[in-house]
Amino acid sequence: MEIKLNQKTALRAGALIAAGTVALSAMPVGQVTVTAADEASNPAGTAGVVATLGSIVASAVLNADASAVVSDNETEAVGAAETEEVSEWANRLMVTVDSEVNVRDAATTDGNIAGKLRSGDVAEFTEVVDGWYAITSGNLSGYICGDYVVIGDEAEALADSMYDPTATSTANGLRIRTAATTESGVYDVLDEGESVAVASDAEAAEGWVAVTYNGNLGYVNEQYVTVETVYSTGITAAEEQAIKEAEAAAKAAAEAAAAEAAAKAAAEKGSKHCRKLFSKYISSNNKRSDICINR
C-alpha cells in the first residue's frame, strides 16, 4: 500500500513515525511505503499507522500552507516598509556653488544652454550619463555636470541649512497668538492662503505650530494650516531672458522718471531765480521813482 506525498511533507511525517513500522523512502519522490510483511503481520496496527500517517500528513500540509502564507505576508510587509523608508531626497540634487551652474540640452559642454540652476534651487534627477545628471526643475529640463552638485542626504542637509518650512493658512482670520493657548494675546490674523515662516527651533507645543512673525515667536492652530517647505527651482534660458528684459525696462523707466524729475526741479529753480531777480528789479525801480518824486 502506498500513500502519495510530496517529498518535504513525507520527510517531516516520516521523522515522527516509529522506526520499523513504516518505511519512509525519499528516493522515489513523493512516496511513503508500508511493506506487505508489516501489513500481513499486523494489519490492525498497519491500519492505525496509515490513519495516523494520514492525520500527520494533513496537519503537516495545513501547517506548511499556513507557514507559507505567513511567510509571504511577512515578506510583503518588509517590502512595504523598505519602500516607505526611501527618502524623498534620494533623487534630488542641489548645486554647491554660490552663484549658478549651466544646464545644457546634452550631457556635454558642447550642448546648448537650456537654463541655469542657481544657489538654493532644487532639482529631480532621473539618470546619470557620463558624470552628467539628467534633471527637471520647474520648467527646466536638461543635463548638469556632477562636479557642481550634491545629491540625496547631502542635498537635503544643504536645503535644511537654507530653507525654513512655512505654515499656510487654510482659513480666513487665523490668529497668530503670543503663546500656545487660545487665552493668549494676538499679534495679527492671517487670511486664507497667507503664509508665515515656521520656527523650527522652537519648543514643540501640542496642537500648535510655532511661527516667526515680525521677529517674534508666535503660534497658530495646527488644524488650520498646512506646513511645507517650498524650494526654488531652476530657470530656463527664455525665462532668464524675459527677466533681463523686464529689469532693463524697469531701469529705463526709473532713469526716465529721474530725468524728468530733475528737469522739473531745474525749471522750478530757474523760475524762482527769475522771479527773485524780477522782484529785485521792481523794487529797485520803485526806489528810484521815490527819489525822483522827492526831488
C-alpha positions in Angstrom: 0.0 0.0 0.0 1.3 3.4 -1.0 0.4 6.9 0.1 1.5 9.6 -2.3 3.1 12.7 -0.6 5.3 15.5 -1.7 8.8 15.0 -0.6 9.0 17.7 2.0 5.8 16.6 3.8 6.9 12.9 3.6 10.2 13.7 5.3 8.5 15.6 8.1 5.9 12.9 8.6 8.5 10.1 8.5 10.5 11.7 11.3 7.6 11.2 13.6 6.8 7.6 12.8 8.2 4.8 14.8 11.1 3.0 13.1 10.3 -0.4 11.6 6.5 0.1 11.4 6.5 2.3 8.4 9.4 2.6 5.9 10.0 6.2 4.7 11.6 6.4 1.3 12.7 9.8 -0.1 14.4 8.3 -3.1 11.2 7.9 -5.2 10.0 11.5 -4.8 6.7 11.8 -3.0 6.2 8.2 -1.8 5.8 6.7 1.7 5.6 2.9 1.5 4.1 0.5 4.0 5.6 -3.0 3.5 3.5 -6.1 2.8 5.1 -8.0 5.6 4.2 -5.4 8.1 0.6 -5.3 6.8 0.2 -9.1 7.0 1.8 -9.4 10.4 -0.1 -6.5 12.0 -3.0 -5.5 9.8 -4.7 -3.5 12.6 -1.5 -1.8 13.6 -0.8 -1.0 10.0 -4.2 0.5 9.5 -3.6 2.6 12.6 -0.3 3.7 11.3 -1.8 4.6 8.0 -4.6 6.5 9.7 -2.1 8.3 11.9 0.1 9.0 8.9 -2.9 10.5 7.1 -3.6 12.8 10.1 0.1 13.8 10.3 0.2 14.4 6.6 -3.0 16.5 6.6 -1.7 18.5 9.6 1.7 19.0 8.0 0.2 20.2 4.8 -2.1 22.7 6.6 0.8 23.9 8.7 3.1 24.2 5.7 0.4 26.2 3.8 -0.2 28.4 6.8 3.6 29.0 7.2 3.8 29.8 3.6 1.0 32.4 3.9 2.6 34.0 7.0 6.0 34.0 5.3 4.5 35.7 2.2 2.7 38.2 4.3 5.9 39.0 6.3 7.8 39.4 3.0 5.2 41.8 1.7 5.2 43.7 4.9 9.0 44.0 4.9 9.0 45.1 1.3 6.4 47.8 2.0 8.4 49.0 5.0 11.5 49.2 2.9 9.6 51.1 0.2 8.3 53.6 2.8 11.8 54.2 4.2 13.2 55.5 0.8 13.9 59.2 1.3 12.1 61.7 -0.9 15.6 63.2 -1.4 17.0 60.1 -2.9 16.7 61.5 -6.4 17.1 65.2 -5.6 20.1 67.4 -6.1 21.3 71.0 -5.4 24.3 73.0 -6.7 27.2 73.6 -4.4 28.2 77.0 -5.9 27.2 80.4 -4.6 26.0 81.7 -7.9 24.7 79.4 -10.7 25.5 76.5 -13.0 24.6 76.0 -16.6 22.1 73.3 -17.5 22.6 72.0 -21.1 20.4 70.2 -23.6 23.0 67.3 -23.9 25.4 65.6 -21.5 28.4 67.6 -22.7 29.9 71.1 -22.5 29.1 71.3 -26.2 25.4 71.2 -25.6 23.3 74.3 -25.8 22.5 76.1 -22.6 18.9 75.2 -21.7 18.9 77.2 -18.5 20.5 77.5 -15.1 20.4 76.1 -11.6 21.1 78.8 -9.0 22.2 78.5 -5.4 19.3 77.2 -3.5 17.4 75.7 -6.5 16.3 72.1 -6.1 16.1 69.6 -9.0 14.9 66.0 -9.5 17.3 63.7 -11.4 16.4 60.5 -13.4 19.7 59.2 -14.6 23.4 59.8 -14.7 25.2 59.9 -18.1 29.0 60.1 -18.1 29.0 62.2 -15.0 26.1 64.4 -16.0 22.7 64.3 -14.2 19.5 64.4 -16.3 17.4 66.8 -14.3 14.0 68.5 -14.1 13.5 71.7 -12.0 10.4 73.8 -12.6 10.1 74.3 -16.3 13.8 73.5 -16.8 15.0 70.1 -18.2 18.4 69.1 -19.3 21.8 67.9 -18.0 24.1 69.4 -15.3 27.7 68.4 -14.6 28.0 66.3 -11.5 31.1 68.2 -10.4 28.9 71.0 -9.1 26.1 69.2 -7.3 25.3 67.2 -4.2 22.6 64.6 -4.1 20.5 62.7 -1.6 21.2 63.2 2.1 23.9 65.9 1.3 21.4 67.8 -0.7 18.8 67.5 2.0 21.2 68.8 4.6 22.1 71.8 2.4 18.4 72.6 1.8 17.8 72.4 5.6 20.5 75.0 6.1 19.0 77.3 3.6 15.2 76.9 4.0 12.6 77.1 6.7 9.2 75.5 6.3 6.2 77.7 6.0 2.7 77.4 7.6 0.0 78.4 5.2 -3.4 79.3 6.5 -6.4 77.2 5.2 -9.0 79.6 6.7 -9.7 83.3 6.9 -9.0 85.1 10.2 -6.5 82.6 11.6 -5.0 84.2 14.7 -1.2 84.4 15.3 -1.1 84.1 19.1 1.7 85.2 21.5 1.6 81.8 23.3 0.3 78.3 22.6 -3.1 78.8 24.1 -6.4 80.3 23.0 -6.3 82.6 26.0 -3.1 84.4 24.9 -2.8 87.7 23.0 -3.0 88.1 19.2 -0.2 89.5 17.0 -2.2 89.5 13.8 -4.6 87.4 11.7 -3.9 85.5 8.5 -6.3 85.3 5.5 -6.6 82.0 3.7 -3.5 81.4 1.6 -1.3 83.7 3.6 2.0 82.1 5.0 4.4 82.7 7.8 7.7 81.0 8.5 7.8 78.1 10.9 10.1 78.5 13.9 11.7 75.1 13.6 13.9 75.5 16.6 11.1 76.5 19.0 9.9 74.0 21.6 7.0 71.9 20.3 3.5 72.6 21.7 0.8 70.0 21.2 -1.9 71.2 18.8 0.1 74.3 17.7 2.7 75.3 15.2 5.4 77.7 16.3 6.0 80.5 13.8 8.0 83.6 13.4 6.1 86.9 13.0 7.9 90.3 12.7 10.8 88.8 14.6 8.6 87.5 17.4 7.7 83.9 18.3 4.1 83.2 17.7 1.7 80.2 17.5 -1.0 79.2 15.1 -3.6 76.3 15.5 -2.3 73.3 13.6 -5.8 72.4 12.4 -5.9 75.4 10.2 -2.5 75.4 8.5 -0.5 73.2 6.0 3.2 73.1 6.8 5.6 72.6 3.9 8.9 73.7 2.6 8.8 75.5 -0.8 12.0 75.3 -2.7 13.1 77.5 -5.6 13.6 75.8 -8.9 15.8 76.3 -12.0 15.3 78.9 -14.6 15.1 78.3 -18.4 17.0 80.4 -20.9 13.8 82.0 -22.1 12.7 82.8 -18.5 16.1 84.4 -17.8 15.9 86.5 -20.9 12.4 87.7 -20.0 13.6 88.7 -16.5 16.5 90.6 -18.0 14.2 92.4 -20.4 11.8 93.3 -17.6 14.7 94.5 -15.4 16.1 96.6 -18.3 12.7 98.1 -18.9 12.2 98.9 -15.2 15.7 100.5 -15.1 14.9 102.6 -18.2 11.6 103.8 -16.7 13.3 104.7 -13.5 16.0 106.6 -15.3 13.4 108.5 -17.4 11.4 109.3 -14.3 14.5 110.6 -12.5 15.5 112.7 -15.5 12.0 114.2 -15.7 12.0 115.0 -12.0 15.5 116.6 -12.3 14.3 118.7 -15.3 11.2 119.8 -13.4 13.2 120.7 -10.3 15.7 122.7 -12.5 12.8 124.5 -14.2 11.2 125.4 -10.8 14.6 126.6 -9.5 15.1 128.7 -12.6 11.6 130.1 -12.3 12.2 131.0 -8.7 15.5 132.7 -9.6 13.9 134.7 -12.4 11.1 135.8 -10.0 13.6 136.8 -7.4 15.6 138.9 -10.0 12.4 140.5 -11.3 11.3 141.4 -7.7 14.7 143.0 -7.1 14.4 144.9 -10.4 10.9 146.2 -9.5 12.0 147.1 -6.0 15.0 149.0 -7.3 12.9 150.9 -9.9 10.4 151.8 -7.2 13.1 153.3 -5.0 14.4 155.3 -7.9 10.9 156.6 -8.6 10.6 157.6 -5.0 13.9 159.6 -5.1 12.8 161.4 -8.3 9.5 162.4 -6.8 11.0 163.6 -3.6 13.3 165.9 -5.5 
